[in-house]
Amino acid sequence: MRNLKLERRKDSIFATSESLPEAVEVVLVYARPISARERQVAVLSAKKRKEVAWIDSLAELDASSRAIAEEALYDRYRISIVESVEHSFVNHGHRYLKVQTNRGFRYFNLKEPGKNVTHLSDDHLVIRDSMGNRYEIKSLQALGLASRERLELVL
Amino acid sequence: MLLSPSSPGSMKDPNTNTKSEIDRRYQVVIPVELARHIPDDEELVVTMESDMTRSGQFSPSYLIITRQRVLGLEEGEPPVVLPLSEIEECETDELFGGGRIVSKTKDGTIAIISFSRSFVPEFAAATRIIDDLAHDRDLIYPELEGSAFSEGSGVPLPERGGRSPLDMPRRKILKQLGEFVRPYRARIWIMMLLFGLSVLAQMTPPLLSKFVVDNILGQGDFQASTPGAAKLKLNLFVLLIALSILVVFVTRIVANILKVWISGRLTADLRNHLHRQMQRLTMRYHNRKESGELVGRVMNDTSELQHFLVEGVPFLYINSLSFIGIGAILIWIHPLLALCVFLPVPLLLFGGTWFWRRLVPLFHKRGNRNSVLHSVLGESISAVKATKALGQEDRRHRIFNKGNESFFNVSFHVERTFLGFFEMMALMMGVGTVAVWFFGGHSILDPDSDFTIGDLVAFMFFMAMFYGPLQWFTAVINWMTHAFASSERILQILDQKPETYDAPNAVALPEVEGKISFKDVRFSYNRGNEVIKGLSFEIAPGEMIGLVGKSGAGKSTIVNLVCRFYDPDSGQLTIDTHDLRSVKLTDWRRHIGIVMQDPFLFGCSIADNISYGNHEATFEDIMRAARAAEAHEFILSKEEGYDTVVGEGGVDLSGGERQRIAIARAILSDPPILILDEATSSVDSETEKAIQQAITTLVKGRTVIAIAHRLATLRNADRLIVIEDGKIIEEGTHEKLLGLKDGHFANLVKLQTENNKLLSEQSAYSME
C-alpha cells in the first residue's frame, strides 16, 4: 500500500493512503503472530475487519506512522516475554510456574504441555497457560541454567 | 485504608437483578489512594479488579461503574473517567492474550481498562453492565463464569471455577470418598482384621525359629534331654511354624479377595456416578471439555484410584503394622543391634523422598512425550492418503522420528534414575546387614553376652521383612499423591452443578400447545462474546417458521435455547404461559423433536435407533414412522434390515439415510414442537426430495422451527425470520421478503440462485 499513513485519535488508529483518501478506523494485526512477529502486518477496518492495507515491513512506514504501528501492535499482542523462571513445581499432577516477564511477574498453571507448548525451534518456545495467556521464551539458552532446570521440571 | 462497596455510596441489590446475591467479583475493595477519584455522592454499581494495566503490564487496575459514569483506575496513571451519557456503545476488544473494554464516543474510541485472558468473563459482564446503563436499560448483573483463581489462596486454577488441589485438604477428599465406602464398611472391617491377623501370624515363624535354634538344635534341650524328646519338641515347633504359615495363607487369601472386591466395587460405583453426572451436566460444561479428557477421568482416574486401593492401601496398612511389630520385637531381642537395623531407615526415607521428587517430573515428562508421539502416529496413519498425495512421506517420518528420539531420551533418563534409586536403596540396606552381622557375630562370641545364634537367626528373618518393603514406602506415598490427584479430578466432576431437571418448584408440563416466545433474550457461549443480542419474537402454536441468516448469525443458538441446552443470560423464553426455566426439563424435552444436520446414531440396530426416545413403541409403530420418513425401503435393502447395527462400529449410512432415520425417530416420538436444523443439507437433490417429502408429513400440526441454508426449502414456512449478528433484521412471509427491494433475504436468494446457476453450468460443462 503506497503512502500509508497512520494517525492516532484517542485510543483509535485511523489510516489514509492513496486508495483510502478518507481516514478509516483500523486495527493492525500480524499475519503470523506466533512464528513471525514484527513482519507482515495486515491493516483491517475496525468495524468489519476487512483488509484495507498490507505492510510487509514496518520499515516501509514513515517515522510517525511506524511509531504508532509499533505501539498499537505491542498493545494488541500481549504476549509476555519470559526473562526468568523463578519457581516451578508439580503438585497432584498439576504444573505451576512463577516467571518474571517483560510485562511483570506472573504465576500460572500449565496443562498438558504436549498441547500447550509450541516449539518454534529447539531453543524458542511459546507456552499457553490454562486460561489462554501466552508466554514466549525467545531463547532457552539465554534464559540461564537455573531457569532452564526449573522449566525442565514441568515441560 | 481501602474503600469497599459497602462504604457510603455502597452497592444496592437492584430488584431487576435475577440473582439473589451479587458475585463478589463485582464488589472488590479499591485502594483508598485510587478511591479518591470516585465521586462521594454517586452510587457504586460495580468495583472490579483487573490484573493488567492499560499499557499491558501485569499490575492491578480497577473498573468503577456508578450510575453516572465509568472509571478506569490504576496506580501512577491519570484516571479514565467517562460519563455514561457520552457512551454510544461499549464493547470488549479482544486482544492477543487479553482484552480491554472500549467505549465509542462522539470523540472517538476510548479504552477504559485492560485485562488478561484470566479475566475475560468478568470484564465481558462489566461491558454489558456499562452498555445497559449507558442506554437506560435495566441493571442486571450477569452470572459470572467461575474464577480463574482459587478463592482461598489465589492459586491459578487449571480450569475456571475448579478447585486447586493445593487448597484441597486430603481430609476433605477422604471424607467425600468415604461416602462411597460407607455401604461396604462391614467388609472393610473384616478385611482389616484379617490383614492384621496375617501380620501377627507372619511374625511367628522367626520367633519360633529362634526358639528352635536356641533350645532344641543348640545348647538347650537337645543336649540336656533325650534325643526322642527333643525330636518331639522339634516336630511340635515345626508344626507350629507350618500352622502359622497356613494362617498367613488363609487370612491373606480371604483378605485379598475382599480387597479386590471392595476396590473393584468402589471404582465401579464411582464410574457409574461419573457417567450419570456427565449425562446431567450442562452443555456449557461439555463445550468446555474435550470428550477425551472426560473419558480419561471416567476410565483412567478411576483405574488409578482402583490400583492404589488394591495395592497401595493394603501395602501401607500391612507394612505399617509390620514395622511397628517388628521394631518392637527387635528392640526386645537386642536394643543395640536393633539400632543398627534402624540406622539406615532415615537415610532410606529421605533418600527415597529425594529420588521420588526427581523421578515424578520425569514420569510426567515421559507421559507427555509419549502422548505427543501417540498423536503424531495417529495423525500419520489417519492422514496417510493426504501425505502420499502431497508427497510428504519423508517429512512425516522426520516429525515422527523427532518425537521418537525425544521419547527415547526421556525414557532412558527415567530408567537410569530409577535404577540408581534401587541400587542406592540396596546399598543402604546392605550396610544394615553388615552392621548386624558384625555386632551380632561379636556379641555371640562374647562370653558375657546373652545374645544367641537363635537371636541372630530371628534378626536376619525380621530384617528381611523390615527392609524389603521399606524401599517401596516412598514410592507408595508418592503413588498415594497420584491417587489423591485422581480422586480430586473425579470429585471435581461430581461436584459440578448439574442441569436442574426437576427443581422442587418446577411446573409439570404434561401437554403443550406450542406457543414459544422470546422476550429480549441475550445469550453468550463465552462471556464477552454475545451471540444473541436482545431477541424478541413469538411463534404461534402450529406455526412453521424458518430461521435464515449467514453462518454464525445465531440461528442454531436459538434452537439450543429452545431445547434448553442453555439458559439465556438475560431476558425470558416462554412456552405457552410458562418461563422455560420454571418447567420440568424432562417434561419439556419430551415435547421436542429434533432433526439435525448430522444426526447422531447410537451403536445399536436401526429399529432401536428409531425408537430411542420411545421405548414402548411396537415394531409396527417403528415401521410406520420409517415409512412416513421415506426410510422403510432403504432399510429393507440392507442385508439385516431393521436389525442392521449402525453408529460406532456398525454399518456406515449415507447422510441422507441418517437424516431419514432421525426423521423417523422424530415422527415416532410425535412431538408438538419440531426443530429442523439443516435437515436437508449435504444430500443430493434426489435424497433431498425424499427428505422434503418426509418433512412435509412430519410438520403437519406442529410448531416448527426450521433452519436451512438452501432457502428454497423454507418456501413452505408460514414466516421467515432473518437473523444477523444475533438480531432480527427482517421478518415476514417468503413472498413478502422476496419482494423487499435490497432486502437481506432477497439478496441471499439472489446470491444463491446465481451460485446454483453457476454450479449447474459447471456440471453441464464437465458432462460435455
Interface residues (C-beta under 8 A of the other chain):
Chain A: R9 K10 D11 S12 E25 P33 A46 Y74 D75 R76 Y77 R78 I79 S80 V90 N91 H92 G93 H94 R95 Y96 T101 R103 G104 F105 R106 Y107 F108 N109 K111 E112 P113 G114 D129 S130 M131 G132 N133 R134 E152 L153 V154 L155
Chain B: M52 S55 G56 Q57 F58 S59 L95 F96 G97 G98 V102 D107 G108 T109 I110 A111 S114 S116 R117 S118 A148 V155 P156 L157 P158 E159 R160 S164 P165 L166 V360 P361 H364 K365 N368 R369 S371 V372 S375 T481 H482 F484 A485 E488
